[in-house]
Amino acid sequence: MLDGGTKPNLAKVTLARKVASIVLAMWKHQEVYDTVKYNMPSS
């Protein structure tokens, strides 16, 4: 994200929201983390 021009503070908030949404979804559905399901694109 930083290489794409995103400001560091905004990048941190964006990633924190993504992590929080994944954790909430896992909690609501009582799932174990699956790297295939929650794989983020590398670019």
CHARMM-style PDB file with segment names, atoms N, HN, CA, C and O in Angstrom:
ATOM      1  N   MET     1       0.822  -1.187   0.000  1.00  0.00      PROA
ATOM      2  CA  MET     1       0.000   0.000   0.000  1.00  0.00      PROA
ATOM      3  C   MET     1       0.867   1.251   0.000  1.00  0.00      PROA
ATOM      4  O   MET     1       0.549   2.243  -0.656  1.00  0.00      PROA
ATOM      5  N   LEU     2       1.970   1.189   0.749  1.00  0.00      PROA
ATOM      6  HN  LEU     2       2.228   0.384   1.282  1.00  0.00      PROA
ATOM      7  CA  LEU     2       2.846   2.356   0.810  1.00  0.00      PROA
ATOM      8  C   LEU     2       3.507   2.620  -0.531  1.00  0.00      PROA
ATOM      9  O   LEU     2       3.694   3.771  -0.926  1.00  0.00      PROA
ATOM     10  N   ASP     3       3.862   1.536  -1.239  1.00  0.00      PROA
ATOM     11  HN  ASP     3       3.710   0.601  -0.919  1.00  0.00      PROA
ATOM     12  CA  ASP     3       4.469   1.705  -2.561  1.00  0.00      PROA
ATOM     13  C   ASP     3       3.483   2.308  -3.553  1.00  0.00      PROA
ATOM     14  O   ASP     3       3.884   2.946  -4.526  1.00  0.00      PROA
ATOM     15  N   GLY     4       2.201   2.105  -3.307  1.00  0.00      PROA
ATOM     16  HN  GLY     4       1.875   1.586  -2.516  1.00  0.00      PROA
ATOM     17  CA  GLY     4       1.169   2.648  -4.181  1.00  0.00      PROA
ATOM     18  C   GLY     4       0.838   4.104  -3.897  1.00  0.00      PROA
ATOM     19  O   GLY     4       0.037   4.710  -4.608  1.00  0.00      PROA
ATOM     20  N   GLY     5       1.455   4.674  -2.853  1.00  0.00      PROA
ATOM     21  HN  GLY     5       2.107   4.182  -2.275  1.00  0.00      PROA
ATOM     22  CA  GLY     5       1.237   6.080  -2.559  1.00  0.00      PROA
ATOM     23  C   GLY     5       0.305   6.349  -1.391  1.00  0.00      PROA
ATOM     24  O   GLY     5      -0.015   7.502  -1.100  1.00  0.00      PROA
ATOM     25  N   THR     6      -0.133   5.289  -0.720  1.00  0.00      PROA
ATOM     26  HN  THR     6       0.126   4.353  -0.957  1.00  0.00      PROA
ATOM     27  CA  THR     6      -1.017   5.483   0.437  1.00  0.00      PROA
ATOM     28  C   THR     6      -0.209   6.009   1.617  1.00  0.00      PROA
ATOM     29  O   THR     6       0.911   5.558   1.860  1.00  0.00      PROA
ATOM     30  N   LYS     7      -0.772   6.953   2.342  1.00  0.00      PROA
ATOM     31  HN  LYS     7      -1.681   7.320   2.144  1.00  0.00      PROA
ATOM     32  CA  LYS     7      -0.086   7.495   3.515  1.00  0.00      PROA
ATOM     33  C   LYS     7       0.003   6.416   4.594  1.00  0.00      PROA
ATOM     34  O   LYS     7      -0.905   5.594   4.719  1.00  0.00      PROA
ATOM     35  N   PRO     8       1.089   6.410   5.375  1.00  0.00      PROA
ATOM     36  CA  PRO     8       1.287   5.359   6.378  1.00  0.00      PROA
ATOM     37  C   PRO     8       0.135   5.213   7.371  1.00  0.00      PROA
ATOM     38  O   PRO     8      -0.254   4.090   7.694  1.00  0.00      PROA
ATOM     39  N   ASN     9      -0.414   6.315   7.857  1.00  0.00      PROA
ATOM     40  HN  ASN     9      -0.098   7.227   7.595  1.00  0.00      PROA
ATOM     41  CA  ASN     9      -1.520   6.225   8.812  1.00  0.00      PROA
ATOM     42  C   ASN     9      -2.752   5.580   8.185  1.00  0.00      PROA
ATOM     43  O   ASN     9      -3.415   4.763   8.825  1.00  0.00      PROA
ATOM     44  N   LEU    10      -3.060   5.932   6.958  1.00  0.00      PROA
ATOM     45  HN  LEU    10      -2.522   6.596   6.439  1.00  0.00      PROA
ATOM     46  CA  LEU    10      -4.212   5.366   6.271  1.00  0.00      PROA
ATOM     47  C   LEU    10      -4.000   3.885   5.977  1.00  0.00      PROA
ATOM     48  O   LEU    10      -4.941   3.095   6.054  1.00  0.00      PROA
ATOM     49  N   ALA    11      -2.774   3.508   5.643  1.00  0.00      PROA
ATOM     50  HN  ALA    11      -2.010   4.150   5.581  1.00  0.00      PROA
ATOM     51  CA  ALA    11      -2.465   2.098   5.390  1.00  0.00      PROA
ATOM     52  C   ALA    11      -2.671   1.266   6.657  1.00  0.00      PROA
ATOM     53  O   ALA    11      -3.216   0.164   6.593  1.00  0.00      PROA
ATOM     54  N   LYS    12      -2.238   1.787   7.804  1.00  0.00      PROA
ATOM     55  HN  LYS    12      -1.796   2.682   7.856  1.00  0.00      PROA
ATOM     56  CA  LYS    12      -2.423   1.072   9.069  1.00  0.00      PROA
ATOM     57  C   LYS    12      -3.892   0.887   9.398  1.00  0.00      PROA
ATOM     58  O   LYS    12      -4.308  -0.194   9.814  1.00  0.00      PROA
ATOM     59  N   VAL    13      -4.671   1.927   9.216  1.00  0.00      PROA
ATOM     60  HN  VAL    13      -4.332   2.805   8.878  1.00  0.00      PROA
ATOM     61  CA  VAL    13      -6.102   1.847   9.509  1.00  0.00      PROA
ATOM     62  C   VAL    13      -6.792   0.858   8.570  1.00  0.00      PROA
ATOM     63  O   VAL    13      -7.645   0.083   9.000  1.00  0.00      PROA
ATOM     64  N   THR    14      -6.427   0.885   7.306  1.00  0.00      PROA
ATOM     65  HN  THR    14      -5.733   1.515   6.957  1.00  0.00      PROA
ATOM     66  CA  THR    14      -7.028  -0.015   6.330  1.00  0.00      PROA
ATOM     67  C   THR    14      -6.735  -1.470   6.675  1.00  0.00      PROA
ATOM     68  O   THR    14      -7.629  -2.315   6.637  1.00  0.00      PROA
ATOM     69  N   LEU    15      -5.491  -1.759   7.009  1.00  0.00      PROA
ATOM     70  HN  LEU    15      -4.764  -1.073   7.040  1.00  0.00      PROA
ATOM     71  CA  LEU    15      -5.133  -3.135   7.362  1.00  0.00      PROA
ATOM     72  C   LEU    15      -5.776  -3.564   8.676  1.00  0.00      PROA
ATOM     73  O   LEU    15      -6.176  -4.719   8.816  1.00  0.00      PROA
ATOM     74  N   ALA    16      -5.879  -2.662   9.629  1.00  0.00      PROA
ATOM     75  HN  ALA    16      -5.554  -1.724   9.515  1.00  0.00      PROA
ATOM     76  CA  ALA    16      -6.530  -2.985  10.905  1.00  0.00      PROA
ATOM     77  C   ALA    16      -8.009  -3.299  10.685  1.00  0.00      PROA
ATOM     78  O   ALA    16      -8.541  -4.221  11.303  1.00  0.00      PROA
ATOM     79  N   ARG    17      -8.672  -2.549   9.818  1.00  0.00      PROA
ATOM     80  HN  ARG    17      -8.239  -1.801   9.315  1.00  0.00      PROA
ATOM     81  CA  ARG    17     -10.083  -2.831   9.518  1.00  0.00      PROA
ATOM     82  C   ARG    17     -10.239  -4.188   8.842  1.00  0.00      PROA
ATOM     83  O   ARG    17     -11.183  -4.923   9.132  1.00  0.00      PROA
ATOM     84  N   LYS    18      -9.321  -4.519   7.947  1.00  0.00      PROA
ATOM     85  HN  LYS    18      -8.554  -3.922   7.711  1.00  0.00      PROA
ATOM     86  CA  LYS    18      -9.379  -5.807   7.249  1.00  0.00      PROA
ATOM     87  C   LYS    18      -9.223  -6.955   8.243  1.00  0.00      PROA
ATOM     88  O   LYS    18      -9.974  -7.928   8.191  1.00  0.00      PROA
ATOM     89  N   VAL    19      -8.249  -6.843   9.147  1.00  0.00      PROA
ATOM     90  HN  VAL    19      -7.639  -6.051   9.189  1.00  0.00      PROA
ATOM     91  CA  VAL    19      -8.034  -7.872  10.161  1.00  0.00      PROA
ATOM     92  C   VAL    19      -9.258  -7.983  11.063  1.00  0.00      PROA
ATOM     93  O   VAL    19      -9.698  -9.090  11.375  1.00  0.00      PROA
ATOM     94  N   ALA    20      -9.807  -6.859  11.479  1.00  0.00      PROA
ATOM     95  HN  ALA    20      -9.450  -5.960  11.226  1.00  0.00      PROA
ATOM     96  CA  ALA    20     -10.978  -6.868  12.351  1.00  0.00      PROA
ATOM     97  C   ALA    20     -12.178  -7.509  11.660  1.00  0.00      PROA
ATOM     98  O   ALA    20     -12.930  -8.245  12.298  1.00  0.00      PROA
ATOM     99  N   SER    21     -12.369  -7.247  10.387  1.00  0.00      PROA
ATOM    100  HN  SER    21     -11.758  -6.648   9.869  1.00  0.00      PROA
ATOM    101  CA  SER    21     -13.509  -7.831   9.681  1.00  0.00      PROA
ATOM    102  C   SER    21     -13.353  -9.340   9.528  1.00  0.00      PROA
ATOM    103  O   SER    21     -14.336 -10.076   9.620  1.00  0.00      PROA
ATOM    104  N   ILE    22     -12.126  -9.807   9.295  1.00  0.00      PROA
ATOM    105  HN  ILE    22     -11.328  -9.209   9.220  1.00  0.00      PROA
ATOM    106  CA  ILE    22     -11.887 -11.246   9.187  1.00  0.00      PROA
ATOM    107  C   ILE    22     -12.145 -11.932  10.529  1.00  0.00      PROA
ATOM    108  O   ILE    22     -12.796 -12.975  10.587  1.00  0.00      PROA
ATOM    109  N   VAL    23     -11.625 -11.334  11.609  1.00  0.00      PROA
ATOM    110  HN  VAL    23     -11.096 -10.487  11.562  1.00  0.00      PROA
ATOM    111  CA  VAL    23     -11.806 -11.917  12.938  1.00  0.00      PROA
ATOM    112  C   VAL    23     -13.288 -11.942  13.314  1.00  0.00      PROA
ATOM    113  O   VAL    23     -13.764 -12.932  13.870  1.00  0.00      PROA
ATOM    114  N   LEU    24     -14.014 -10.879  13.023  1.00  0.00      PROA
ATOM    115  HN  LEU    24     -13.627 -10.075  12.571  1.00  0.00      PROA
ATOM    116  CA  LEU    24     -15.438 -10.840  13.327  1.00  0.00      PROA
ATOM    117  C   LEU    24     -16.203 -11.916  12.556  1.00  0.00      PROA
ATOM    118  O   LEU    24     -17.064 -12.591  13.120  1.00  0.00      PROA
ATOM    119  N   ALA    25     -15.891 -12.073  11.278  1.00  0.00      PROA
ATOM    120  HN  ALA    25     -15.191 -11.524  10.821  1.00  0.00      PROA
ATOM    121  CA  ALA    25     -16.558 -13.096  10.470  1.00  0.00      PROA
ATOM    122  C   ALA    25     -16.257 -14.494  11.005  1.00  0.00      PROA
ATOM    123  O   ALA    25     -17.147 -15.342  11.073  1.00  0.00      PROA
ATOM    124  N   MET    26     -15.009 -14.728  11.381  1.00  0.00      PROA
ATOM    125  HN  MET    26     -14.287 -14.039  11.325  1.00  0.00      PROA
ATOM    126  CA  MET    26     -14.639 -16.040  11.935  1.00  0.00      PROA
ATOM    127  C   MET    26     -15.370 -16.293  13.248  1.00  0.00      PROA
ATOM    128  O   MET    26     -15.835 -17.404  13.501  1.00  0.00      PROA
ATOM    129  N   TRP    27     -15.470 -15.274  14.073  1.00  0.00      PROA
ATOM    130  HN  TRP    27     -15.092 -14.371  13.867  1.00  0.00      PROA
ATOM    131  CA  TRP    27     -16.123 -15.402  15.371  1.00  0.00      PROA
ATOM    132  C   TRP    27     -17.623 -15.685  15.192  1.00  0.00      PROA
ATOM    133  O   TRP    27     -18.178 -16.560  15.857  1.00  0.00      PROA
ATOM    134  N   LYS    28     -18.262 -14.949  14.305  1.00  0.00      PROA
ATOM    135  HN  LYS    28     -17.812 -14.238  13.765  1.00  0.00      PROA
ATOM    136  CA  LYS    28     -19.696 -15.113  14.096  1.00  0.00      PROA
ATOM    137  C   LYS    28     -20.038 -16.497  13.556  1.00  0.00      PROA
ATOM    138  O   LYS    28     -21.073 -17.065  13.905  1.00  0.00      PROA
ATOM    139  N   HSD    29     -19.167 -17.042  12.701  1.00  0.00      PROA
ATOM    140  HN  HSD    29     -18.326 -16.582  12.418  1.00  0.00      PROA
ATOM    141  CA  HSD    29     -19.426 -18.337  12.075  1.00  0.00      PROA
ATOM    142  C   HSD    29     -18.694 -19.481  12.775  1.00  0.00      PROA
ATOM    143  O   HSD    29     -18.750 -20.626  12.328  1.00  0.00      PROA
ATOM    144  N   GLN    30     -18.015 -19.168  13.862  1.00  0.00      PROA
ATOM    145  HN  GLN    30     -17.969 -18.237  14.225  1.00  0.00      PROA
ATOM    146  CA  GLN    30     -17.249 -20.144  14.651  1.00  0.00      PROA
ATOM    147  C   GLN    30     -16.338 -20.979  13.745  1.00  0.00      PROA
ATOM    148  O   GLN    30     -16.385 -22.209  13.754  1.00  0.00      PROA
ATOM    149  N   GLU    31     -15.517 -20.286  12.971  1.00  0.00      PROA
ATOM    150  HN  GLU    31     -15.479 -19.287  12.963  1.00  0.00      PROA
ATOM    151  CA  GLU    31     -14.599 -20.916  12.027  1.00  0.00      PROA
ATOM    152  C   GLU    31     -13.162 -20.808  12.525  1.00  0.00      PROA
ATOM    153  O   GLU    31     -12.826 -19.954  13.345  1.00  0.00      PROA
ATOM    154  N   VAL    32     -12.337 -21.692  12.007  1.00  0.00      PROA
ATOM    155  HN  VAL    32     -12.610 -22.386  11.341  1.00  0.00      PROA
ATOM    156  CA  VAL    32     -10.900 -21.621  12.219  1.00  0.00      PROA
ATOM    157  C   VAL    32     -10.313 -20.890  11.010  1.00  0.00      PROA
ATOM    158  O   VAL    32     -10.834 -21.004   9.901  1.00  0.00      PROA
ATOM    159  N   TYR    33      -9.229 -20.139  11.226  1.00  0.00      PROA
ATOM    160  HN  TYR    33      -8.806 -20.046  12.127  1.00  0.00      PROA
ATOM    161  CA  TYR    33      -8.622 -19.359  10.142  1.00  0.00      PROA
ATOM    162  C   TYR    33      -8.204 -20.274   8.992  1.00  0.00      PROA
ATOM    163  O   TYR    33      -7.531 -21.282   9.211  1.00  0.00      PROA
ATOM    164  N   ASP    34      -8.596 -19.929   7.786  1.00  0.00      PROA
ATOM    165  HN  ASP    34      -9.142 -19.110   7.609  1.00  0.00      PROA
ATOM    166  CA  ASP    34      -8.260 -20.680   6.582  1.00  0.00      PROA
ATOM    167  C   ASP    34      -7.518 -19.741   5.635  1.00  0.00      PROA
ATOM    168  O   ASP    34      -8.081 -18.763   5.145  1.00  0.00      PROA
ATOM    169  N   THR    35      -6.254 -20.052   5.388  1.00  0.00      PROA
ATOM    170  HN  THR    35      -5.797 -20.847   5.787  1.00  0.00      PROA
ATOM    171  CA  THR    35      -5.433 -19.160   4.550  1.00  0.00      PROA
ATOM    172  C   THR    35      -5.963 -19.070   3.125  1.00  0.00      PROA
ATOM    173  O   THR    35      -5.784 -18.042   2.471  1.00  0.00      PROA
ATOM    174  N   VAL    36      -6.601 -20.108   2.635  1.00  0.00      PROA
ATOM    175  HN  VAL    36      -6.746 -20.942   3.166  1.00  0.00      PROA
ATOM    176  CA  VAL    36      -7.135 -20.085   1.261  1.00  0.00      PROA
ATOM    177  C   VAL    36      -8.332 -19.138   1.183  1.00  0.00      PROA
ATOM    178  O   VAL    36      -8.463 -18.379   0.223  1.00  0.00      PROA
ATOM    179  N   LYS    37      -9.202 -19.181   2.190  1.00  0.00      PROA
ATOM    180  HN  LYS    37      -9.096 -19.798   2.970  1.00  0.00      PROA
ATOM    181  CA  LYS    37     -10.422 -18.362   2.175  1.00  0.00      PROA
ATOM    182  C   LYS    37     -10.106 -16.885   2.348  1.00  0.00      PROA
ATOM    183  O   LYS    37     -10.725 -16.037   1.706  1.00  0.00      PROA
ATOM    184  N   TYR    38      -9.138 -16.572   3.218  1.00  0.00      PROA
ATOM    185  HN  TYR    38      -8.635 -17.261   3.740  1.00  0.00      PROA
ATOM    186  CA  TYR    38      -8.833 -15.175   3.534  1.00  0.00      PROA
ATOM    187  C   TYR    38      -7.506 -14.725   2.938  1.00  0.00      PROA
ATOM    188  O   TYR    38      -6.820 -13.890   3.528  1.00  0.00      PROA
ATOM    189  N   ASN    39      -7.140 -15.252   1.802  1.00  0.00      PROA
ATOM    190  HN  ASN    39      -7.697 -15.930   1.323  1.00  0.00      PROA
ATOM    191  CA  ASN    39      -5.879 -14.877   1.160  1.00  0.00      PROA
ATOM    192  C   ASN    39      -6.018 -13.501   0.526  1.00  0.00      PROA
ATOM    193  O   ASN    39      -6.904 -13.261  -0.294  1.00  0.00      PROA
ATOM    194  N   MET    40      -5.114 -12.596   0.928  1.00  0.00      PROA
ATOM    195  HN  MET    40      -4.394 -12.791   1.594  1.00  0.00      PROA
ATOM    196  CA  MET    40      -5.112 -11.247   0.368  1.00  0.00      PROA
ATOM    197  C   MET    40      -4.166 -11.206  -0.825  1.00  0.00      PROA
ATOM    198  O   MET    40      -3.096 -11.813  -0.777  1.00  0.00      PROA
ATOM    199  N   PRO    41      -4.530 -10.514  -1.880  1.00  0.00      PROA
ATOM    200  CA  PRO    41      -3.627 -10.413  -3.032  1.00  0.00      PROA
ATOM    201  C   PRO    41      -2.325  -9.715  -2.645  1.00  0.00      PROA
ATOM    202  O   PRO    41      -2.316  -8.804  -1.817  1.00  0.00      PROA
ATOM    203  N   SER    42      -1.244 -10.150  -3.246  1.00  0.00      PROA
ATOM    204  HN  SER    42      -1.251 -10.890  -3.919  1.00  0.00      PROA
ATOM    205  CA  SER    42       0.071  -9.614  -2.883  1.00  0.00      PROA
ATOM    206  C   SER    42       0.330  -8.234  -3.485  1.00  0.00      PROA
ATOM    207  O   SER    42       1.242  -7.537  -3.041  1.00  0.00      PROA
ATOM    208  N   SER    43      -0.443  -7.830  -4.474  1.00  0.00      PROA
ATOM    209  HN  SER    43      -1.184  -8.397  -4.835  1.00  0.00      PROA
ATOM    210  CA  SER    43      -0.214  -6.515  -5.079  1.00  0.00      PROA
ATOM    211  C   SER    43      -1.358  -5.579  -4.888  1.00  0.00      PROA
ATOM    212  OT1 SER    43      -1.303  -4.437  -5.344  1.00  0.00      PROA
TER     213      SER     43
END
